């Protein structure tokens, strides 16, 4: 079998998992998509995983209970690990609300994981309500909504924290790009 290092030498990049997490509407997916476009333009090979493409296929049998959310994150981390072994840069965008979920992902991915907390208050996310989820949660049509009925635990020490409540998305993207770029450079 080809080794990961052989694949990284061929692509000229260091395979990593860049994991954006935060409340719904915080800007995780917007940042993940923008980062993928920027990295692609710079010649990097990437894969993007988010709630929409993972929950409609691989994790379509999971709900939103704590157990199902934990399994969702475990599966995502395992798939990400496979992509990393293939030499790709994986960009993930998932709420990942509890510390133990993030710790589980770290156990699976180790030093290949770059955790980026996308900070934005519940109130500001509710004001944005990009997908109409906050309105559904408020009316009682959506149970176990993170930040309202279900806990989001603030991270103790993410690798990077971006504040999309205070900063424009372009500023947050620039901050993320400056942070991740040296970590994606070819190992040799």
C-alpha positions as CSV (number, residue, x, y, z in Angstrom):
1,X,0.0,0.0,0.0
2,X,1.1,3.6,-0.6
3,X,1.9,5.4,2.6
4,X,0.4,8.6,3.7
5,X,3.8,10.3,3.5
6,X,4.1,9.2,-0.2
7,X,0.7,10.7,-0.9
8,X,1.6,14.0,1.0
9,X,4.8,14.3,-1.1
10,X,2.8,13.8,-4.3
11,X,0.2,16.5,-3.3
12,X,2.8,18.8,-1.7
13,X,0.7,19.3,1.4
14,X,0.4,18.1,5.0
15,X,-2.9,16.2,5.5
16,X,-4.9,17.6,8.4
17,X,-8.5,17.9,9.7
18,X,-9.7,21.5,10.2
19,X,-12.7,21.2,12.4
20,X,-15.0,24.2,12.7
21,X,-17.5,24.0,15.6
22,X,-20.0,26.3,17.3
23,X,-23.7,27.1,17.4
24,X,-26.0,26.8,14.5
25,X,-25.8,30.1,12.5
26,X,-22.4,31.1,13.9
27,X,-20.7,31.0,10.5
28,X,-19.1,27.6,10.6
29,X,-20.2,26.4,7.2
30,X,-19.7,29.8,5.6
31,X,-16.1,29.8,6.9
32,X,-15.5,26.1,5.9
33,X,-16.8,26.7,2.4
34,X,-14.7,29.9,2.0
35,X,-11.6,28.2,3.4
36,X,-12.0,25.3,1.0
37,X,-12.3,27.7,-2.0
38,X,-9.2,29.6,-0.9
39,X,-7.2,26.4,-0.3
40,X,-8.4,25.0,-3.7
41,X,-7.3,28.2,-5.4
42,X,-3.9,27.8,-3.8
43,X,-3.5,24.3,-5.1
44,X,-4.5,22.2,-2.1
45,X,-6.6,19.1,-2.2
46,X,-9.5,19.1,0.2
47,X,-12.7,17.3,1.3
48,X,-15.5,19.1,3.0
49,X,-17.8,17.4,5.5
50,X,-20.8,19.1,7.1
51,X,-24.1,18.3,8.7
52,X,-25.9,18.5,5.3
53,X,-23.8,16.0,3.4
54,X,-23.1,13.6,6.3
55,X,-26.5,13.4,7.9
56,X,-28.2,12.8,4.5
57,X,-26.1,9.7,3.9
58,X,-23.6,8.2,6.3
59,X,-25.4,9.2,9.4
60,X,-29.0,9.3,8.1
61,X,-29.9,6.7,10.8
62,X,-29.0,9.0,13.7
63,X,-31.2,11.5,15.5
64,X,-30.2,14.3,17.9
65,X,-30.1,12.5,21.3
66,X,-26.8,12.8,23.2
67,X,-25.9,9.2,22.2
68,X,-26.7,9.8,18.5
69,X,-24.8,13.1,18.5
70,X,-21.8,11.3,20.0
71,X,-21.9,8.6,17.4
72,X,-22.3,11.2,14.7
73,X,-19.1,12.9,15.8
74,X,-17.2,9.5,16.2
75,X,-18.2,8.5,12.6
76,X,-17.2,11.9,11.2
77,X,-13.8,11.6,13.0
78,X,-13.2,8.1,11.6
79,X,-14.1,9.1,8.1
80,X,-11.8,12.2,8.4
81,X,-9.0,9.9,9.5
82,X,-9.4,7.9,6.3
83,X,-9.3,11.0,4.2
84,X,-6.1,12.2,6.1
85,X,-4.5,8.8,5.4
86,X,-5.3,9.4,1.7
87,X,-3.4,12.7,1.9
88,X,-6.3,15.1,1.9
89,X,-7.0,18.2,3.9
90,X,-10.4,17.7,5.5
91,X,-12.6,20.6,6.4
92,X,-15.3,19.8,8.9
93,X,-18.2,22.0,10.0
94,X,-20.3,20.5,12.9
95,X,-21.8,22.0,16.0
96,X,-19.9,19.5,18.2
97,X,-21.5,20.9,21.3
98,X,-19.9,18.9,24.1
99,X,-16.3,18.8,25.3
100,X,-16.4,15.0,25.4
101,X,-17.3,14.9,21.7
102,X,-14.3,17.1,20.9
103,X,-12.1,15.0,23.1
104,X,-13.3,11.9,21.3
105,X,-12.4,13.4,17.9
106,X,-9.0,14.4,19.3
107,X,-8.4,10.8,20.5
108,X,-9.2,9.5,17.0
109,X,-7.3,12.2,15.0
110,X,-4.5,13.1,17.4
111,X,-2.1,15.8,16.1
112,X,-3.8,15.9,12.7
113,X,-6.8,17.8,14.2
114,X,-7.0,21.6,14.1
115,X,-9.9,22.7,16.3
116,X,-11.5,26.1,15.4
117,X,-14.2,27.4,17.7
118,X,-16.5,29.7,15.8
119,X,-17.8,31.9,18.6
120,X,-21.1,33.8,18.3
121,X,-23.7,34.3,21.0
122,X,-27.0,32.4,21.0
123,X,-28.8,35.7,20.7
124,X,-26.9,36.8,17.6
125,X,-27.3,33.4,16.0
126,X,-31.0,33.6,16.6
127,X,-31.1,37.0,15.1
128,X,-29.4,35.6,11.9
129,X,-31.5,32.4,11.9
130,X,-30.2,31.5,8.5
131,X,-32.1,28.2,8.3
132,X,-35.1,29.2,10.3
133,X,-34.1,26.7,13.1
134,X,-34.2,29.3,15.9
135,X,-37.8,30.2,15.0
136,X,-38.8,26.5,15.0
137,X,-37.1,25.9,18.4
138,X,-38.8,29.0,19.9
139,X,-42.2,27.7,18.7
140,X,-41.5,24.3,20.1
141,X,-41.4,22.6,16.7
142,X,-37.7,21.6,17.1
143,X,-36.7,19.7,20.2
144,X,-33.1,19.3,21.6
145,X,-32.0,22.5,20.0
146,X,-28.4,23.3,20.9
147,X,-28.0,26.4,23.0
148,X,-31.7,26.3,24.1
149,X,-32.7,22.7,25.1
150,X,-29.4,21.1,24.6
151,X,-26.1,22.3,26.0
152,X,-23.2,23.9,24.1
153,X,-20.1,23.7,26.2
154,X,-17.6,26.5,25.5
155,X,-14.2,25.1,24.8
156,X,-11.3,25.4,27.2
157,X,-8.5,25.6,24.7
158,X,-9.3,25.4,21.1
159,X,-6.4,25.7,18.7
160,X,-8.1,28.9,17.3
161,X,-11.1,30.9,18.3
162,X,-12.7,33.2,15.8
163,X,-15.4,35.7,16.8
164,X,-18.0,36.0,14.0
165,X,-20.2,38.2,16.1
166,X,-17.7,41.0,16.3
167,X,-15.7,40.3,13.1
168,X,-16.9,40.2,9.5
169,X,-16.6,36.8,7.8
170,X,-13.8,38.0,5.6
171,X,-11.8,39.0,8.7
172,X,-12.4,35.6,10.3
173,X,-11.5,33.8,7.1
174,X,-8.2,35.8,6.9
175,X,-7.5,34.9,10.6
176,X,-8.2,31.2,9.9
177,X,-6.1,31.1,6.8
178,X,-3.1,32.7,8.5
179,X,-3.4,30.1,11.3
180,X,-3.8,27.0,9.2
181,X,-1.5,27.7,6.2
182,X,1.8,26.9,8.0
183,X,0.2,23.7,9.4
184,X,-0.6,22.5,5.8
185,X,2.8,23.0,4.3
186,X,4.4,19.9,2.8
187,X,6.3,17.8,5.3
188,X,9.3,17.6,3.0
